Structures are given as structure tokens and as C-alpha cells.
């Protein structure tokens, strides 16, 4: 597992699930339905303190676990077995506050 913590561009479907993303000049396509959950923000890292009167929603962040592969590997992978070999698990964070996405971790 590698911690990355970098901004990324994400494409979502009509259900707001990630279906693809770009990171470091490479485009990735999500190959299986992603898993979503909510976690507490690392507010102690992001700011000195949370403003008084702001609800719990400002302390939560939307997390996504996706299995994806580089778009360039789609042409190379001809069978489902080879597709599974080229899949990598990524953990993405979506901030509803400012509608940004971050790549948090890669599970190699």
C-alpha cells in the first residue's frame, strides 16, 4: 500500500459513482462497481480547528474504493483473466465542501 494524497480529475456516472480518473497524465477506467463509505476528515491536518456551529457533515469525507486499470491497458488485455491481472485498487476521497477529488492510496 502506498499513500499518495494528490489531487485528481474524476469522471462520474449519473449516480455520482466514479467511472474513471486521471492521475499524473495517465487515464484510468473503473472496471468494477466501486465501494463507498464515509470517514472522518483529518481536520487536525487540514486546519487548526473546525469553526464553531458547523455540523458533523463538515467533518465527514466521502471515500471510494475502486478497481481500475490504465486506459492504455484496455487494448492490450484481451481476456478477462488478463484484465484482472492489470487491475489495481485505488482509494479516492471526494470532498463535498469544495467538490474536489484526491487519490489517497494505491494498493499494489
HUBEL-V27396 format. One record per residue. N is the residue number from 1. RES is the residue in one letter. SS is DSSP state (H for helix, E for strand, C for the rest). NEAR is the number of other C-alpha atoms within 8 Angstrom. Layout:
# HUBEL-V27396
N | RES | SS | NEAR
N | RES | SS | NEAR
This chain:
# HUBEL-V27396
1 | X | C | 6
2 | X | E | 7
3 | X | E | 7
4 | X | E | 8
5 | X | E | 8
6 | X | E | 7
7 | X | E | 9
8 | X | E | 10
9 | X | E | 8
10 | X | E | 10
11 | X | E | 8
12 | X | E | 10
13 | X | C | 8
14 | X | C | 5
15 | X | C | 5
16 | X | C | 6
17 | X | C | 8
18 | X | E | 11
19 | X | E | 11
20 | X | E | 12
21 | X | E | 12
22 | X | E | 11
23 | X | E | 10
24 | X | C | 4
25 | X | C | 5
26 | X | E | 8
27 | X | E | 11
28 | X | E | 12
29 | X | E | 11
30 | X | E | 13
31 | X | C | 9
32 | X | C | 7
33 | X | C | 6
34 | X | C | 11
35 | X | E | 7
36 | X | E | 8
37 | X | E | 7
38 | X | E | 8
39 | X | E | 8
40 | X | E | 7
41 | X | C | 7
42 | X | C | 6
43 | X | H | 10
44 | X | H | 7
45 | X | H | 6
46 | X | H | 6
47 | X | C | 7
48 | X | C | 7
49 | X | C | 6
50 | X | C | 7
51 | X | C | 5
52 | X | C | 4
53 | X | C | 4
54 | X | C | 8
55 | X | C | 6
56 | X | H | 6
57 | X | H | 6
58 | X | H | 8
59 | X | H | 9
60 | X | E | 10
61 | X | E | 13
62 | X | E | 12
63 | X | E | 12
64 | X | E | 12
65 | X | E | 11
66 | X | E | 13
67 | X | E | 12
68 | X | E | 14
69 | X | E | 13
70 | X | E | 10
71 | X | H | 10
72 | X | H | 7
73 | X | H | 9
74 | X | H | 10
75 | X | H | 7
76 | X | H | 6
77 | X | C | 10
78 | X | C | 8
79 | X | C | 6
80 | X | H | 7
81 | X | H | 6
82 | X | H | 9
83 | X | H | 11
84 | X | H | 7
85 | X | H | 6
86 | X | H | 9
87 | X | C | 10
88 | X | E | 10
89 | X | E | 11
90 | X | E | 13
91 | X | E | 12
92 | X | E | 13
93 | X | E | 12
94 | X | E | 12
95 | X | E | 10
96 | X | C | 8
97 | X | C | 5
98 | X | C | 5
99 | X | C | 7
100 | X | E | 8
101 | X | E | 12
102 | X | E | 11
103 | X | E | 14
104 | X | E | 12
105 | X | E | 12
106 | X | E | 13
107 | X | E | 8
108 | X | C | 6
